[in-house]
Amino acid sequence: MYAALWRILPGPVWLRILILIVIAAVVIVALVQWVFPWAADTLLPQESTVGG
């Protein structure tokens, strides 16, 4: 998969590396901004207790 991504990116090696860094940064920002907060609100158990 990574080889296919590497082949479709345009330009010389330094440009491909720069594009991959930008793509990785965008993915990380999107995860932190939208996916992780949504998952924290959605997937947390509500008022769970152990024992009783």
C-alpha positions in Angstrom: 0.0 0.0 0.0 2.8 2.4 0.9 4.5 1.6 -2.4 1.4 2.4 -4.4 1.0 5.7 -2.5 4.7 6.5 -3.1 4.3 5.9 -6.9 1.2 8.1 -7.3 2.8 11.1 -5.6 4.2 13.7 -8.0 7.7 15.2 -8.0 11.1 14.3 -6.7 11.8 12.5 -3.5 12.1 15.6 -1.3 8.7 16.8 -2.5 7.1 13.4 -1.9 8.4 13.4 1.6 7.1 16.9 2.2 3.6 15.9 0.8 3.6 12.9 3.1 4.5 15.0 6.2 1.7 17.4 5.4 -0.8 14.6 4.9 0.2 13.0 8.2 -0.1 16.4 10.0 -3.6 16.9 8.5 -4.7 13.4 9.6 -3.4 13.9 13.1 -5.1 17.3 13.5 -8.4 15.9 12.2 -8.2 13.0 14.7 -7.5 15.3 17.6 -10.1 17.9 16.6 -13.0 15.7 15.7 -12.6 11.9 16.1 -11.1 11.7 19.6 -13.6 14.0 21.2 -16.5 12.2 19.5 -15.2 8.9 20.6 -14.7 10.1 24.2 -18.3 11.3 24.4 -19.8 8.3 22.6 -17.8 5.3 23.9 -17.5 6.1 27.7 -19.6 3.9 29.9 -22.4 5.8 31.7 -22.2 5.6 35.5 -20.7 2.2 35.7 -20.0 0.8 39.2 -18.2 -2.4 40.4 -19.5 -4.3 43.3 -22.4 -3.2 45.4 
